[in-house]
Amino acid sequence: MVVWTDFERTTIQDIFSKIDYGVVGQAALSRCLIVYPWTQRYFGSFGNLYNAAAITSNPKVAAHGKVVMEGLEKAVKNLDNIKATFAELSTLHSEKLQVDPDNFKLLGDCLTIVVAAQLGKNFTPEVHAAFQKFLAVVVSSLRRQYY
């Protein structure tokens, strides 16, 4: 079980209250698909992902980025039980979609870059640490079914 400090709880909730899920989700998923092109293999039904311009303007990428952010919002609302919150999602990604679990961390890294850019000087080292802890717990929860 993860122990959250009051600062971490407040910080994580504050971050998610300040960002636009549609903008941040699209930017993070687009960045992941561009920087790590092998991740595109899981999105064959998304159509044209041939270059950065096609990826960033793809409406399916935008929609799925928002879905990812809405999933993370569920984790924010259930900080004390993220593993249970993501149990079904972990099973879906491991058994049906067969997503390489390392991709969760790659997307989390891209999300960190996008959130840092959005928050600017407010993304202090302490805020960054709380956000990274949150993402580490999320990634661990999504990887759980793989073991």
C-alpha positions, 0 to 999 in steps of 0.5 A, spaced: 500 500 500 502 506 498 502 512 503 501 519 501 503 525 504 498 531 505 502 535 500 502 529 495 495 528 495 493 536 494 498 536 489 496 531 485 489 533 485 491 540 484 495 538 477 489 534 475 484 540 476 488 545 472 489 541 466 485 540 460 484 533 459 483 533 451 489 538 450 494 534 455 492 527 453 492 528 445 499 532 446 502 526 451 499 520 446 502 524 440 508 525 443 509 518 445 507 515 438 512 520 435 518 519 440 517 511 440 514 509 434 514 502 435 508 504 440 504 505 434 503 498 433 497 498 438 493 503 434 492 500 427 485 502 427 487 509 428 488 510 420 494 515 418 500 515 423 505 516 418 508 522 421 508 527 426 503 532 423 498 526 421 499 523 429 498 530 432 492 532 427 489 525 428 482 525 431 482 518 434 489 519 437 486 526 441 480 522 443 484 516 446 488 521 449 482 524 453 480 517 455 487 516 458 486 522 462 479 520 464 482 514 466 488 517 470 482 521 474 479 515 476 486 514 480 486 521 483 479 520 486 481 513 488 489 514 491 488 509 496 486 503 492 489 505 485 491 497 484 483 495 484 481 501 480 485 499 474 484 491 475 480 491 469 484 495 465 490 491 467 487 485 464 484 488 458 491 491 456 495 484 458 490 479 455 486 482 450 490 488 447 497 484 449 500 491 450 508 491 452 507 493 459 513 498 458 509 502 454 505 505 460 512 508 463 513 511 456 507 514 456 507 516 463 514 520 461 511 523 455 505 525 460 510 528 465 513 533 459 507 535 457 504 537 464 511 540 466 510 545 460 503 546 461 504 548 469 511 552 467 514 554 473 509 551 478 512 544 476 517 545 482 521 539 483 517 537 489 511 537 485 515 533 480 516 528 485 509 527 487 507 527 480 512 521 478 510 517 485 503 518 482 505 515 475 509 510 478 503 507 482 499 507 476 504 504 472 505 498 477 497 498 477 497 497 470 502 492 470 500 488 475 496 483 471 502 481 467 505 478 473 
